[in-house]
Amino acid sequence: MELFASLEFFTNALLASLAVSLLGPLALRVKLSLRYVLAFFSILTSVLVFWNRPLQAIIVLIVCAAALWLCRRGLIATRVAVVLTMLPLLLVKTHAMTLLGMLGLSFVTFRAVDVLLFAHKNEAIRPLDYLTYLFFPLTLLAGPMYRWRTFQADLQKGFGQVNMGHWRVGFETLLLGIVQKFAVAHLIWLYGLNEVSAHDYSFTGIVLNATLYSAYLYFDFAGYSNMAIGIGKMFGVNIPVNFQNPILSKNPQDFWRRWHISLSEWLRDVVFMPIYKALSKNSFFSQHRFAAQNIGIFATLFCMGIWNGLQWHYIVSGMMFGSYSVAHNRLLLSARKRPALQQWLASKPANLGGRILTLVLAALALYVFSGRSPI
């Protein structure tokens, strides 16, 4: 069930958000907390989504909540709690168990891990807030990655940021997302990808598949993200920006500052920083921090690929993106030691060439990611 492809969902979301915005001043007077409004919609949406298979969601919730409870009471280490929380996702991704293969499992798991790692140590975590956060309707089935601390900050602001001004801004963002997903992405699929054979491995076929799929994926996912951001804004919720003109990327690292921003930043905090810090404590890597940095970068982008699944096209695409960023990092290191190279890289021809090469390489990696390539 794709919520954002349902006219009924849009209608109900618009009416509900409009009612919340109009009743905001009244809610402030009677001291109604926004957390209960969000909890109501979260539970209602979850019931509708998991109506036919509720057991999966209940089991995942129990596993995540149990791991959090044990960790917060010092009964298990944080790393053990993270492994327990990730266990349902790992079992599903490795096909060891299909029972837990519920919709939105990846992002529910990531949000549960975010609470484990980034909730303040002395913070009291309310069960209702935790339930609402894990099954938050707008990010239930996919991104953007809505962080726990942002969610808590939104709850603290409450109805103070629910008003018609925010509703209008959210509505404009929602309309942009609708155009991106249901007009542009749909047309690219219908009159582009649908007309090109996925098994055409000629030079022309690869170029068309890579270009069209990259454009389709951007407009489809950016549209989905903007719809979530827009509706969230209507409810006074600050879901983060997920795409920021990736076509303007200067280099592979800049690409990930513009593409699926919320997840790449989350993986930076969860994968890159722990690896880099751990390696930096080693006697060898403490003297070769650049090597530690490259290992962390490669591991982060490798994880970006395999979280989609353990099929070869996901694994290879993650390795490609990781290799691009490591190669760019090595180029920057070489430029620091060679003033002439640094000066050339700052020139307009090199800048333009870097932008073009970045987009070409990204399109090739996304082509592999699509499953339409020979890999």
RODO-2510 file (C-alpha; in nm, 4 decimals, decimal comma):
residues 375
     n   res          X          Y          Z
     1     m     0,0000     0,0000     0,0000
     2     e     0,1523     0,3287    -0,1121
     3     l    -0,0107     0,6021     0,0924
     4     f     0,1056     0,8813    -0,1342
     5     a    -0,0583     0,7251    -0,4398
     6     s    -0,4007     0,7267    -0,2761
     7     l    -0,6424     1,0119    -0,3497
     8     e    -0,8292     0,9192    -0,0317
     9     f    -0,5115     0,9636     0,1744
    10     f    -0,4481     1,3069     0,0238
    11     t    -0,8041     1,4178     0,0843
    12     n    -0,8051     1,3011     0,4447
    13     a    -0,4591     1,4471     0,5123
    14     l    -0,5581     1,7874     0,3716
    15     l    -0,8846     1,7994     0,5659
    16     a    -0,7204     1,6807     0,8877
    17     s    -0,4286     1,9246     0,8610
    18     l    -0,6637     2,2122     0,7790
    19     a    -0,8763     2,1277     1,0828
    20     v    -0,5658     2,1074     1,3052
    21     s    -0,4424     2,4446     1,1761
    22     l    -0,7780     2,6153     1,2249
    23     l    -0,8236     2,4658     1,5713
    24     g    -0,4654     2,5446     1,6752
    25     p    -0,5555     2,8585     1,8773
    26     l    -0,8322     2,6684     2,0556
    27     a    -0,5958     2,3799     2,1306
    28     l    -0,3507     2,6240     2,2896
    29     r    -0,6236     2,7637     2,5150
    30     v    -0,7373     2,4209     2,6377
    31     k    -0,3730     2,3038     2,6580
    32     l    -0,4224     2,0135     2,4185
    33     s    -0,0824     1,8625     2,3370
    34     l     0,0156     1,8093     1,9740
    35     r     0,1655     1,4724     2,0736
    36     y    -0,1833     1,3260     2,1206
    37     v    -0,3026     1,4509     1,7835
    38     l     0,0027     1,3028     1,6099
    39     a    -0,0328     0,9797     1,8081
    40     f    -0,3944     0,9460     1,6967
    41     f    -0,3070     0,9818     1,3278
    42     s    -0,0043     0,7545     1,3644
    43     i    -0,2032     0,4732     1,5229
    44     l    -0,4932     0,5165     1,2798
    45     t    -0,2631     0,5038     0,9758
    46     s    -0,0747     0,2015     1,1115
    47     v    -0,3984     0,0130     1,1677
    48     l    -0,5039     0,0808     0,8076
    49     v    -0,1637    -0,0103     0,6614
    50     f    -0,1143    -0,3302     0,8642
    51     w    -0,4798    -0,4314     0,8835
    52     n    -0,4305    -0,7590     0,6941
    53     r    -0,0972    -0,8509     0,8583
    54     p    -0,0813    -0,6862     1,2014
    55     l     0,1458    -0,9514     1,3575
    56     q     0,4593    -0,8261     1,1799
    57     a     0,4223    -0,4708     1,3094
    58     i     0,3463    -0,5919     1,6620
    59     i     0,6513    -0,8225     1,6709
    60     v     0,8830    -0,5494     1,5372
    61     l     0,7459    -0,3027     1,7932
    62     i     0,7996    -0,5524     2,0774
    63     v     1,1580    -0,6287     1,9664
    64     c     1,2505    -0,2591     1,9323
    65     a     1,0831    -0,1582     2,2589
    66     a     1,2406    -0,4482     2,4502
    67     a     1,5878    -0,3630     2,3209
    68     l     1,5381     0,0023     2,4196
    69     w     1,4054    -0,0874     2,7672
    70     l     1,6963    -0,3246     2,8388
    71     c     1,9509    -0,0709     2,7124
    72     r     1,8107     0,2263     2,9059
    73     r     1,8253     0,0244     3,2269
    74     g     2,1849    -0,0777     3,1704
    75     l     2,1019    -0,4464     3,1328
    76     i     2,2618    -0,4698     2,7880
    77     a     2,5189    -0,2580     2,6068
    78     t     2,4049    -0,0110     2,3409
    79     r     2,5747    -0,2083     2,0632
    80     v     2,3858    -0,5231     2,1712
    81     a     2,0592    -0,3286     2,1721
    82     v     2,1337    -0,2017     1,8208
    83     v     2,1944    -0,5581     1,6983
    84     l     1,8693    -0,6774     1,8582
    85     t     1,6801    -0,3875     1,7028
    86     m     1,8317    -0,4606     1,3607
    87     l     1,7637    -0,8351     1,3883
    88     p     1,4202    -0,8393     1,2153
    89     l     1,5588    -0,6336     0,9261
    90     l     1,8678    -0,8547     0,8954
    91     l     1,6556    -1,1700     0,8954
    92     v     1,4347    -1,0316     0,6197
    93     k     1,7213    -0,8958     0,4071
    94     t     1,9083    -1,2279     0,4234
    95     h     1,5843    -1,4182     0,3518
    96     a     1,6317    -1,6184     0,6722
    97     m     1,2768    -1,5261     0,7740
    98     t     0,9946    -1,3757     0,5681
    99     l     0,7409    -1,3455     0,8524
   100     l     0,8754    -1,0058     0,9576
   101     g     0,8817    -0,8612     0,6065
   102     m     0,6420    -0,5772     0,6780
   103     l     0,6023    -0,2568     0,4802
   104     g     0,8437     0,0162     0,5839
   105     l     1,0573    -0,2194     0,7938
   106     s     1,3857    -0,0459     0,7032
   107     f     1,2831     0,3020     0,8126
   108     v     1,1019     0,1806     1,1250
   109     t     1,4235    -0,0008     1,2209
   110     f     1,6399     0,3031     1,1462
   111     r     1,4183     0,5241     1,3624
   112     a     1,4386     0,2717     1,6467
   113     v     1,8192     0,2737     1,6178
   114     d     1,8144     0,6546     1,6128
   115     v     1,6389     0,6560     1,9519
   116     l     1,8930     0,4115     2,0935
   117     l     2,1919     0,6142     1,9785
   118     f     2,0787     0,9744     1,9966
   119     a     1,8198     1,0083     2,2723
   120     h     1,9762     1,1915     2,5658
   121     k     2,0872     0,9578     2,8460
   122     n     1,8644     1,1165     3,1086
   123     e     1,5731     1,1700     2,8721
   124     a     1,2433     1,0121     2,9746
   125     i     1,1053     0,8375     2,6669
   126     r     0,7275     0,8230     2,6724
   127     p     0,5842     0,4985     2,5302
   128     l     0,3233     0,6912     2,3297
   129     d     0,5910     0,9174     2,1772
   130     y     0,8029     0,6143     2,0911
   131     l     0,5090     0,4411     1,9205
   132     t     0,4210     0,7578     1,7290
   133     y     0,7787     0,8079     1,6166
   134     l     0,8359     0,4503     1,4969
   135     f     0,5127     0,4426     1,2980
   136     f     0,4978     0,8079     1,1992
   137     p     0,2555     0,8135     0,9030
   138     l     0,4462     1,0467     0,6694
   139     t     0,7715     0,8513     0,6931
   140     l     0,6231     0,5085     0,7616
   141     l     0,6953     0,3441     0,4268
   142     a     1,0015     0,5404     0,3121
   143     g     1,2119     0,8491     0,3808
   144     p     1,2974     1,1208     0,4557
   145     m     1,4775     1,0098     0,7703
   146     y     1,2979     1,1927     1,0526
   147     r     1,5339     1,2113     1,3520
   148     w     1,4259     1,1530     1,7131
   149     r     1,5626     1,4840     1,8424
   150     t     1,3823     1,6761     1,5670
   151     f     1,0633     1,4896     1,6521
   152     q     1,1004     1,5768     2,0202
   153     a     1,1686     1,9416     1,9335
   154     d     0,8502     1,9480     1,7247
   155     l     0,6511     1,8036     2,0150
   156     q     0,7940     2,0687     2,2471
   157     k     0,6868     2,3481     2,0108
   158     g     0,3469     2,1855     1,9819
   159     f     0,0634     2,3944     1,8419
   160     g     0,2872     2,6998     1,8540
   161     q     0,3988     2,6210     1,4974
   162     v     0,0598     2,5039     1,3708
   163     n    -0,1048     2,7904     1,1838
   164     m    -0,2416     2,8851     0,8437
   165     g     0,0909     3,0416     0,7395
   166     h     0,2710     2,7099     0,7820
   167     w    -0,0255     2,5321     0,6234
   168     r     0,0075     2,7414     0,3055
   169     v     0,3840     2,6776     0,2851
   170     g     0,3224     2,3068     0,3362
   171     f     0,0494     2,3049     0,0711
   172     e     0,2867     2,4611    -0,1840
   173     t     0,5521     2,1980    -0,1054
   174     l     0,2878     1,9261    -0,1341
   175     l     0,1821     2,0531    -0,4774
   176     l     0,5460     2,0548    -0,5917
   177     g     0,5788     1,6929    -0,4813
   178     i     0,2591     1,5927    -0,6607
   179     v     0,3857     1,7463    -0,9861
   180     q     0,7266     1,5807    -0,9481
   181     k     0,5913     1,2343    -0,8722
   182     f     0,2634     1,2059    -1,0598
   183     a     0,3427     1,4243    -1,3610
   184     v     0,7164     1,4350    -1,4355
   185     a     0,8210     1,0927    -1,2985
   186     h     0,5125     0,9261    -1,4464
   187     l     0,5792     1,0758    -1,7916
   188     i     0,9470     0,9701    -1,7783
   189     w     0,8376     0,6157    -1,6970
   190     l     0,5526     0,6031    -1,9480
   191     y     0,7241     0,7595    -2,2485
   192     g     1,0877     0,6908    -2,1578
   193     l     1,1766     0,3821    -1,9561
   194     n     0,8694     0,1952    -2,0733
   195     e     0,9812     0,2399    -2,4346
   196     v     1,3438     0,1332    -2,3786
   197     s     1,4329    -0,2329    -2,3353
   198     a     1,5844    -0,3047    -1,9949
   199     h     1,8010    -0,5670    -2,1684
   200     d     1,9434    -0,3349    -2,4337
   201     y     2,3137    -0,3404    -2,3461
   202     s     2,4316    -0,1446    -2,6464
   203     f     2,6003     0,1910    -2,5824
   204     t     2,2799     0,3760    -2,6725
   205     g     2,0682     0,1430    -2,4606
   206     i     2,2910     0,1867    -2,1547
   207     v     2,2965     0,5659    -2,1938
   208     l     1,9173     0,5843    -2,2292
   209     n     1,8505     0,3451    -1,9406
   210     a     2,0992     0,5175    -1,7098
   211     t     1,9795     0,8697    -1,7901
   212     l     1,6077     0,7961    -1,7855
   213     y     1,6198     0,5842    -1,4709
   214     s     1,8246     0,8449    -1,2813
   215     a     1,5776     1,1174    -1,3810
   216     y     1,2809     0,8953    -1,2953
   217     l     1,4205     0,7977    -0,9549
   218     y     1,4953     1,1604    -0,8672
   219     f     1,1529     1,2992    -0,9565
   220     d     0,9702     1,0012    -0,8041
   221     f     1,1551     1,0025    -0,4717
   222     a     1,1966     1,3803    -0,4496
   223     g     0,8241     1,4097    -0,5180
   224     y     0,7434     1,1577    -0,2469
   225     s     0,9739     1,3398    -0,0055
   226     n     0,8245     1,6818    -0,0807
   227     m     0,4743     1,5468    -0,0273
   228     a     0,5775     1,4135     0,3140
   229     i     0,7545     1,7409     0,3995
   230     g     0,4554     1,9461     0,2867
   231     i     0,1938     1,7514     0,4807
   232     g     0,4251     1,7481     0,7818
   233     k     0,4539     2,1267     0,7674
   234     m     0,0728     2,1480     0,7723
   235     f     0,0727     1,9541     1,1001
   236     g     0,3574     2,1599     1,2479
   237     v     0,6174     1,8873     1,1889
   238     n     0,9604     1,9643     1,0401
   239     i     1,0489     1,6683     0,8205
   240     p     1,3956     1,7380     0,6730
   241     v     1,4707     1,8303     0,3128
   242     n     1,5770     1,5177     0,1253
   243     f     1,6952     1,6451    -0,2143
   244     q     1,8684     1,9700    -0,3040
   245     n     1,9341     2,0058    -0,6777
   246     p     2,1667     1,7044    -0,7218
   247     i     2,2192     1,8070    -1,0846
   248     l     2,4413     2,0869    -0,9481
   249     s     2,6752     1,8448    -0,7682
   250     k     3,0424     1,9418    -0,7974
   251     n     3,1878     1,6052    -0,6967
   252     p     3,0835     1,2649    -0,5537
   253     q     3,0817     1,3886    -0,1937
   254     d     2,8759     1,6932    -0,2891
   255     f     2,6328     1,4560    -0,4603
   256     w     2,5526     1,2911    -0,1260
   257     r     2,5023     1,6319     0,0322
   258     r     2,2238     1,6796    -0,2219
   259     w     2,0797     1,3292    -0,2822
   260     h     1,8757     1,1465    -0,0152
   261     i     2,0261     1,3922     0,2312
   262     s     1,8456     1,2720     0,5425
   263     l     1,9574     0,9094     0,5082
   264     s     2,3145     0,9938     0,4041
   265     e     2,3482     1,2224     0,7084
   266     w     2,2035     0,9504     0,9325
   267     l     2,4452     0,6916     0,7946
   268     r     2,7290     0,9411     0,8438
   269     d     2,6413     0,9604     1,2145
   270     v     2,5717     0,5880     1,2575
   271     v     2,8330     0,4272     1,0300
   272     f     3,1079     0,6728     0,9328
   273     m     3,1716     0,8451     1,2655
   274     p     3,1913     0,5250     1,4793
   275     i     3,4219     0,3561     1,2254
   276     y     3,6437     0,6620     1,1926
   277     k     3,6669     0,7129     1,5695
   278     a     3,7405     0,3453     1,6321
   279     l     4,0113     0,3317     1,3661
   280     s     4,1666     0,6573     1,4898
   281     k     4,2387     0,4877     1,8229
   282     n     4,4523     0,2296     1,6444
   283     s     4,8254     0,3087     1,6429
   284     f     4,8526     0,2721     1,2626
   285     f     4,5412     0,4669     1,1694
   286     s     4,6143     0,7375     1,4266
   287     q     4,9074     0,8249     1,2004
   288     h     4,7136     0,7580     0,8790
   289     r     4,3821     0,9296     0,9453
   290     f     4,3255     0,9757     0,5734
   291     a     4,3128     0,5964     0,5298
   292     a     4,0703     0,5701     0,8238
   293     q     3,8550     0,8375     0,6630
   294     n     3,8456     0,6529     0,3310
   295     i     3,7499     0,3261     0,4987
   296     g     3,4676     0,5043     0,6791
   297     i     3,3484     0,6724     0,3582
   298     f     3,3506     0,3470     0,1616
   299     a     3,1707     0,1585     0,4409
   300     t     2,9039     0,4295     0,4666
   301     l     2,8200     0,4315     0,0965
   302     f     2,8438     0,0525     0,0810
   303     c     2,5764     0,0416     0,3549
   304     m     2,3750     0,2951     0,1548
   305     g     2,3607     0,0331    -0,1202
   306     i     2,2991    -0,2872     0,0740
   307     w     2,0262    -0,1543     0,3029
   308     n     1,7993    -0,1909    -0,0025
   309     g     1,8828    -0,5610    -0,0185
   310     l     2,1643    -0,8102    -0,0642
   311     q     2,1136    -0,8575    -0,4369
   312     w     2,4248    -0,7970    -0,6453
   313     h     2,2967    -0,4822    -0,8145
   314     y     2,2500    -0,3132    -0,4752
   315     i     2,5884    -0,4326    -0,3471
   316     v     2,7766    -0,3233    -0,6601
   317     s     2,6040     0,0155    -0,6773
   318     g     2,7040     0,0836    -0,3161
   319     m     3,0622    -0,0165    -0,3958
   320     m     3,0621     0,2127    -0,6989
   321     f     2,9463     0,5135    -0,4996
   322     g     3,1983     0,4321    -0,2275
   323     s     3,4806     0,4040    -0,4820
   324     y     3,3859     0,7388    -0,6396
   325     s     3,4070     0,9214    -0,3064
   326     v     3,7324     0,7526    -0,2041
   327     a     3,8903     0,8387    -0,5415
   328     h     3,7776     1,2000    -0,5052
   329     n     3,9181     1,2115    -0,1526
   330     r     4,2534     1,0828    -0,2752
   331     l     4,2543     1,3456    -0,5501
   332     l     4,2019     1,6187    -0,2897
   333     l     4,4920     1,4809    -0,0834
   334     s     4,7176     1,4816    -0,3891
   335     a     4,6137     1,8406    -0,4653
   336     r     4,7217     1,9518    -0,1176
   337     k     5,0732     1,8297    -0,1922
   338     r     5,0828     1,9646    -0,5485
   339     p     4,9990     2,3358    -0,5813
   340     a     4,9805     2,3106    -0,9611
   341     l     4,7161     2,0360    -0,9400
   342     q     4,5226     2,2336    -0,6787
   343     q     4,5267     2,5403    -0,9034
   344     w     4,4067     2,3362    -1,2026
   345     l     4,1231     2,1785    -1,0027
   346     a     4,0048     2,5292    -0,9110
   347     s     3,9873     2,6318    -1,2785
   348     k     3,6579     2,6631    -1,4665
   349     p     3,7280     2,3793    -1,7152
   350     a     3,8140     2,1391    -1,4327
   351     n     3,5102     2,2516    -1,2354
   352     l     3,2796     2,1943    -1,5329
   353     g     3,4445     1,8619    -1,6123
   354     g     3,4053     1,7527    -1,2493
   355     r     3,0352     1,8336    -1,2539
   356     i     2,9779     1,6408    -1,5769
   357     l     3,1867     1,3420    -1,4615
   358     t     3,0023     1,3342    -1,1275
   359     l     2,6622     1,3168    -1,2983
   360     v     2,7786     1,0523    -1,5468
   361     l     2,9261     0,8316    -1,2734
   362     a     2,6183     0,8761    -1,0514
   363     a     2,3902     0,7814    -1,3415
   364     l     2,5973     0,4669    -1,4057
   365     a     2,5774     0,3636    -1,0385
   366     l     2,2020     0,4288    -1,0327
   367     y     2,1708     0,2282    -1,3552
   368     v     2,3310    -0,0673    -1,1771
   369     f     2,1107     0,0009    -0,8723
   370     s     1,7993    -0,0165    -1,0946
   371     g     1,8538    -0,3827    -1,1767
   372     r     1,8330    -0,3056    -1,5478
   373     s     2,2094    -0,3472    -1,6010
   374     p     2,3811    -0,6803    -1,6835
   375     i     2,4980    -0,7094    -1,3201
***
